[in-house]
Amino acid sequence: MNKSNWDDIQYILAVAETGSLNAAAIRLGVTHATVLRRVSGFERNHGQPLFQRLATGYRTLPEAAPVL
């Protein structure tokens, strides 16, 4: 995890806990776009998606458990 930005972890955890980008953004006091950019960047840097994107929100993928 040395190539991670530790600040990204708070975004990942907020999405995992709230189940949505909007709720995570409100919790963190940032915009929806900021959360999306940070989560997407984290996933890209690690070569693995962490969330299943659904119409109802974000669901953590089982293979993301070691990261979380």
DRENBAKOL-285038 format. One record per residue (C-alpha): residue number from 1; residue in one letter; chain; x, y, z. Coordinates in Angstrom, 1 decimal. Each point is the difference from the previous one (the first is absolute). Example, Ala and Ser with C-alpha at 12.3 -4.5 7.8 and 13.67 -1.06 7.14 Angstrom:
<sites>
<1,'A','A',<12.3,-4.5,7.8>>
<2,'S','A',<1.4,3.4,-0.7>>
</sites>
This chain:
<sites>
<1,'M','A',<0.0,0.0,0.0>>
<2,'N','A',<3.0,2.3,-0.2>>
<3,'K','A',<-1.1,1.5,-3.3>>
<4,'S','A',<-3.3,1.0,1.6>>
<5,'N','A',<-0.8,3.5,1.1>>
<6,'W','A',<-1.1,-0.5,3.6>>
<7,'D','A',<-2.6,2.7,-0.4>>
<8,'D','A',<-1.7,-2.1,-2.6>>
<9,'I','A',<-0.8,-2.6,2.7>>
<10,'Q','A',<-2.4,2.4,1.7>>
<11,'Y','A',<-2.0,0.3,-3.3>>
<12,'I','A',<0.0,-3.8,-0.5>>
<13,'L','A',<-1.2,-0.6,3.6>>
<14,'A','A',<-2.7,2.7,-0.2>>
<15,'V','A',<-1.4,-1.5,-3.2>>
<16,'A','A',<0.1,-3.5,1.5>>
<17,'E','A',<-1.8,1.1,3.1>>
<18,'T','A',<-2.6,2.2,-1.6>>
<19,'G','A',<-0.6,-1.9,-3.3>>
<20,'S','A',<0.0,3.1,-2.1>>
<21,'L','A',<2.2,2.7,-1.4>>
<22,'N','A',<-2.4,2.8,1.0>>
<23,'A','A',<-0.2,-1.2,3.6>>
<24,'A','A',<3.7,-0.4,0.2>>
<25,'A','A',<0.5,3.5,-1.4>>
<26,'I','A',<-2.3,1.5,2.6>>
<27,'R','A',<1.8,-1.9,2.8>>
<28,'L','A',<3.4,1.2,-1.2>>
<29,'G','A',<-1.1,3.6,-0.9>>
<30,'V','A',<1.0,-0.3,-3.7>>
<31,'T','A',<-1.7,-0.3,-3.3>>
<32,'H','A',<-1.4,-3.2,-1.6>>
<33,'A','A',<2.6,0.5,-2.8>>
<34,'T','A',<2.9,0.0,2.5>>
<35,'V','A',<-1.1,-3.3,1.5>>
<36,'L','A',<-0.4,-1.5,-3.4>>
<37,'R','A',<3.4,1.2,-1.1>>
<38,'R','A',<1.7,-1.3,3.1>>
<39,'V','A',<-1.7,-3.4,0.0>>
<40,'S','A',<0.6,-0.5,-3.8>>
<41,'G','A',<3.7,1.0,0.5>>
<42,'F','A',<0.5,-2.4,2.8>>
<43,'E','A',<-1.6,-2.9,-2.0>>
<44,'R','A',<2.1,0.9,-3.0>>
<45,'N','A',<3.2,0.1,2.0>>
<46,'H','A',<-0.7,-3.4,1.5>>
<47,'G','A',<-1.3,-1.6,-3.1>>
<48,'Q','A',<-3.1,-1.2,1.6>>
<49,'P','A',<-3.6,1.3,0.5>>
<50,'L','A',<-1.2,0.3,3.6>>
<51,'F','A',<-3.6,0.6,-0.7>>
<52,'Q','A',<-2.9,-1.2,-2.1>>
<53,'R','A',<-1.7,3.0,-1.4>>
<54,'L','A',<-3.8,-0.4,0.2>>
<55,'A','A',<-2.9,2.3,-0.7>>
<56,'T','A',<-0.7,-0.1,3.7>>
<57,'G','A',<3.6,0.8,1.1>>
<58,'Y','A',<3.4,-1.6,0.5>>
<59,'R','A',<0.5,-3.5,1.4>>
<60,'T','A',<3.3,-1.2,1.2>>
<61,'L','A',<1.3,-2.9,-2.0>>
<62,'P','A',<1.0,-3.1,1.9>>
<63,'E','A',<3.5,0.1,-1.4>>
<64,'A','A',<0.5,3.5,1.5>>
<65,'A','A',<-0.2,-1.3,3.5>>
<66,'P','A',<3.8,-0.2,0.4>>
<67,'V','A',<0.4,3.6,-1.0>>
<68,'L','A',<-2.8,1.2,2.3>>
</sites>
